[in-house]
Amino acid sequence: MRRWSIETLLTLMISIVFIFVLGALSWVLINEERNIHLLKQEKMGVDVISHLQQINILVAQHRGIANRLLIGNHGLENASDELEKQIDSDFETDVSPCQLPEDILPCERLKNLQQRWQRLKTTHLMLSVRDSFNTHTLLINEISVLIEDLANNSHLGLDNDLPTHYLMNSITKSLPELAENIGQLRGFTSGTLVAHHIVSPSEQMKMIELVHIVRLSQRQFDSDLEKIFNVLPEFQQKFQQNTLEVQHNIEQFLLITEQQSFTKDASINDESFYVQGTEIISRIMALYPPISDSLNEQLTKRIESLLIERAYILSITGLLSLGLIFFLGHIKKRLDVLNHAVMHFEHINAGNYDNDIIVVYEDEIGQLLSKLQLMRHHLLDNLDKLKYNVMRLTDAQRIAKLGDFDWDLKCNEWYFSDEVYVIFETTKEELEWSYDKFLSFIKASDRDNVAATLVHARCVKGNYEMEYHIDGKNGARKLIHQCIESHANEDDEVIRMVSTLQDVTLQREMETKIKLAAKVFDHVGDAIFVTNETNKITLINRVFTEITGYELDDVFGKDPRFLSTAKQDDDFYASMWFEINTHGTWRGEVWNQRKDSSVFPELLTITTIHNSKNEIVNYIGIFSDITLQKQATEQIEYLANYDGLTGLMNRMALQSAVENVLISIQKTQQLLALLFIDLDGFKAVNDSLGHAVGDEVLKSTSERLMKNVRERDLVARLGGDEFVVVLVHLTDVSHIAPVADKLLNALHQILPHGNQSLHVTPSMGIAVYSDTCCDYAKLLSSADKAMYKAKENGKNNYQFAP
C-alpha cells in the first residue's frame, strides 16, 4: 500500500482546506448578497405596506361616514367627498407600489383593489346600511390580506430577527386589526343609537360581542408592544406614554359601550360616541409611523451590518496564503459553534430561553441551530401564551372570588389555585393541607354535611354541590359555594376529585337585599313609578296598578303625563319641572285619570336620582289616591258653611257673602235689602205634630224661598225658624215690596191637625243698605227689630226698618 508523506498529506490537507475555504467564502458571499437583497426588499415592502395601510385606514373611515349618511346624517357629505378624493389620490400616488417584483406584489391585484374602490365609491349610497358596511369591510379585509401577503413575499413575515419580527407583526396584524375592530364597534353602536330610541336585546348582545373582540385584539397588540419594548428599550422610552394613553382611551371607550349594552334606552349621544371612536382610531394609527420608522431603522442597521460582514469576508479571501492557519482557525470556530450549539441545548433543556442563538454557518450544525432557534421562538411564543392564559385565569378567579383545587386520591396530593388561599385567608407557607385541615376551616354546624358530601364524592363518581360557612381571621363570616366532580378509573374507583370554590357572601347578601327591596317596593302603601333620565316609565309597583288600572306592559316607555287631565295646563307642568330641576324634588296635588277614564286626585311626590357623576339617571314618583280625603274636606267645608237640614247658607257663610256684596255695591252705588223672616205658629206645629213635621215645614220654607227670589239673591237659615233673604244689586227701593208680598204668600202653610188646621205664616223685617246703615251687623239688627214690629202688628206682614 502506498504511503503518503507528511508533506503530501499536509499539501492535500491545505488544498482541501483552500478549496473548502474558497467554496465556503463563495457560499457565504452569495448568502450575504441574498440576505442584503432580501433586506432591501423588506425595506421596500415596509414602505409599500405603510402606503396600503394608510389606504385601509381611509376606507375604514369612509365606511363609518357612509353608514352615518345612510341613516340620515347628511351633515357629513362634505367630509365624505374629501375622504374619497384622498383615497383616490393615495391609490394614484407617485410612489408606485409596483416598484416591487411581480412575485412579491402583483400589480394586477393592486389595480383590481383600486377598481373595487371606484365601484364602491359610486354605489355605496345606493346600498342598505348593512350592505354598505359589509362591502366596505370586504374591501378592507382584502387590502389587509394583500398587506399580509406582501409582508410574507417580502420576507418580512419569515424574518427570524426578533425586533423585525415583532415590529412587522404589530403593523401588519395587531395594530390594524385593533383599529378595524374599534371601527366596527364604533359604526354598529353609533348606527344603533341613531336608528333607535330603545336598544334591543340582540343589539345589546352584538355590542357585548364587539367589545369582547376589541378587547382580544387590544390584548394581542399590548402583547406585541411588550415584546417590542423588551427587545427595543429605546422604543419603549420614546413611545410608552403614547401607548398608555391610547390604552386608557380604548378602555374608557369600551366602558361607555358596555354601559350602553346593559341599558335598553339610548344613554349616550351617537355623534359624540362616533367622534370619540374616530379619535381613538386616529391615535391608534398614529403609532404606526414610529413603529414603521423603527422597523426601517432595524433593517438599515442589518443591511449595514451585512455590508460590513461582506467586506470582512472579502478581506479574508486575500489572506488565503495563511491557509493552514485559517484552516486551523476555522476548525476552532467550528468547534466553538458546536460548543455553542451544545450550550444552547443545555440552556433549553434547563428551561432557559433568554439567550439568543447565533447561526454562523448553514451546514448541519447551522441547520441544527436554525431549527433550535425556530424551536426557541415557538417555545417563547407558547410560553407567552401560557403566561397570558394563566394571568387571565388568575385574574378571572380573583375577580369572581373563585378558586379551584385538584385532589389526587391515589397519591393523596392536593393542588390549589392562589384564590383558594385568599378565600381561606391562609398561605402556602403556613398551610400543610390535609383533609382534616380543610374541615377545620368550616363552621362546626356545617362540618358534618360537608364531610358527608366529600365521603360520598370519594366513593361514587358524579357531580356534587354544597354551601358552607367559614370564619375569616377578622371574624367576618363567609359563605362558600363548592362544586365537585369525581373521576373514576375503568373499575369505577374514584381516583381524582376536581373542585371549584367561590366566595358568594356578597352575592347572597345582595340577593337578599334585592328580594327585600322588591318586596317593599311591591307592598308599600303608596303607588310608585320609576322613569329613566328621559322621563319614560321603566317600573311600577302593585299599588300603581290597583289605583290606575294600568299594568307595566301598558305604561312601559311612556311619559307619566299620559295620565294627566285638562285640570292642569302647560304652565302647571312647566312650574313643576322648574322646581324638580332646581331643587331635585316636587310635591303637590294633581288630577289624573285611570284606565277606565275616571278622574281622581292624587298627592304626588317626584324625586330626582343622580349617579356618581351627578348625572340624572332616574325619576321616582310616589303618589296616593286622596279622593276620600278631598271628599271629607269638602264635606267639612260644606258643614261649616251650610245648614245641614235645609242646605241653605248658615249664619257664618251669610255674613261673608253679604260683606263681599257690600264691597261691590259701594263701587256701583246699587242697593241691598236684607229680609229677616220668622215663622209664626211654628212652635205649635213642633209641639203638636212633632219635630219631624217641623223639619218638613223648615225644608218646605227653604224651598219656597229659593223659588221666589232671583238666582243671585242670598238665602240663609240662621237657626230655628229664622231665615234671611238678601236682595242684591237693586237699583230702586220700590223693587223690594213686590218681592216681600210674593214671599208672604209663598210661605203661608196650612197643616191639618184633627178637626182643625194649624197655620204657619211669616213675619218679616226689612233693612235697606244706606250710608247710615252700611255694615252687615247693623243691617241684621235693624231687620230683626223690624221683624218684631211686624209680629206686633198682627204677624203675617212685613215692616221696613226706619
Secondary structure, 3 states (H helix, E strand, C coil): CCCCCHHHHHHHHHHHHHHHHHHHHHHHHHHHHHHHHHHHHHHHHHHHHHHHHHHHHHHHHHHHHHHHHHCCCHHHHHHHHHHHHHHHHHHCCCCCHHHCCCCCCCHHHHHHHHHHHHHHHHHHHHCCHHHHHHHHHHHHHHHHHHHHHHHHHCCCCCCCCHHHHHHHHHHHHHHHHHHHHHHHHHHHHHHHHHHCCECCHHHHHHHHHHHHHHHHHHHHHHHHHHHHHHHCHHHHHHHHHHHHHHHHHHHHHHHHHHHHHCCCECCCCHHHHHHHHHHHHHHHHCCHHHHHHHHHHHHHHHHHHHHHHHHHHHHHHCCHHHHHHHHHHHHHHHHHHHHHHHHHHHHHHCCCCCCCCCCCCCCHHHHHHHHHHHHHHHHHHHHHHHHHHHHHHHHHHHHHCEEEEEEECCCCEEEECHHHHHHCCCCCCCCCCCHHHHHHCECHHHHHHHHHHHHHHHHCCEEEEEEEEEECCCCCEEEEEEEEEEEECCCCCEEEEEEEEEECHHHHHHHHHHHHHHHHHHHCCCEEEEEECCCCEEEECHHHHHHHCCCHHHHCCCCHHHHECCCCCHHHHHHHHHHHHHHCEEEEEEEEECCCCCEEEEEEEEEEEECCCCCEEEEEEEEEECHHHHHHHHHHHHHHHECCCCCCECHHHHHHHHHHHHHHHHHHCCEEEEEEEEEECHHHHHHHHCHHHHHHHHHHHHHHHHHCCCCCCEEEEEECCEEEEEEEEECCHHHHHHHHHHHHHHHCEEEEECCEEEEEEEEEEEEECECCECCHHHHHHHHHHHHHHHHHCCCCCEEECC
